Each structure stands twice: as structure tokens, then as C-alpha cells.
Amino acid sequence: MKMNATYEPQDRGKNTLRRRIAISDDDPVQRDLLVKILRRDGHDVQDFSTGVALVKSIEEGYRPDLVVTDYQM
């Protein structure tokens, strides 16, 4: 069974807010998919392969508006 799915960003008009989003996931496929979708919607996305790397980045001054993380890493 072949699945064909496409994703089209929504047109949110002039009120679109660009958010700084941090993605932390040890699964590169899941991480890359989230990054691709969020960047396509115009967000500034930084990805991390470990929670430790994310925390270190925050300690060094990175300030995301939203953190999305895999809780079973």
C-alpha cells in the first residue's frame, strides 16, 4: 500500500508570527520531519539530537519560544 501525503502551509495573512522553536529528538527521521514542516510554515527552527545539547544551548543564551521534545529519548 503506497501512501501519498502532501503538506501545504496555511495562508495566515499578515498576522503570521515567526516563532523560534527548538526541536529535541534522538530519532533523526522524526526530528527532520518536524523541522521541515515548521520551517515551511516560516518558523525559525533549531534542532538538537539530545536533551543535553538543548539544555546547554539554553544555558548559553538560546531562547526559544517553544520547545518540542521526545520524552522517551
N, C-alpha and C positions, 0 to 999 in steps of 0.2 A: 504494500500500500504506500503510495507516494503522496506526501503531504506538501502542499504548496501554500505557504503563508507569506503575506507581504505586510509591511508596516508603513503606514503613511502618517507623518506628523500632523497634528491638528493645527488648523489655522486659528490662532488665538488672537489675532488682531494686534493692535498697537500696545495692548496692556500686557504683553508677554514679559515675564520676568525671567532673566537669566540667573539661574541658581548655581552655586558652587556645591557640587555633590561628590562625596567620597564613597567609593565602592571598595569593599574589602571582602574577597572571596578566594579561597585556595583552588577553586575549580576554574581554570583559565577559560573554558568554554562559556560558563555562566557569567563570569566577570566580563568577558569581551562582549557578550550579547547585551548586557545591561549598559555597558559603556557606549556601544553603538547606538542603541535606542535613545539614550538620554542626550548624547551629543547631537543626534539627528533632530531632537527637539530644541536644540540651541543652548543646552546647559554646558557649563564648564565642569568637566568630569576628571577626577584624578582617581586612578585605580591602584590598589595595593593587594599583593598576594598573601599577606599575613596581617593579622590584627596588630602585631608588634610594630610593623612598619607604619601602619596608620597612626598608632599612638605616638610613635617617635616623631612623625611629621607634625602632628598637632602640638606636641611639646616644643617643636622648633618654630611654631608660629602659623602653621597652616590652619585656616579657619573655615571649614565647610559649613554650608547652611543645612546640609542633610548628610547623614551617614547611613549607608545601606551595607549591612554586614551579614555574613553567613554565621549563624550561631553554633554550627557544628564543625568548625574548622579544626 
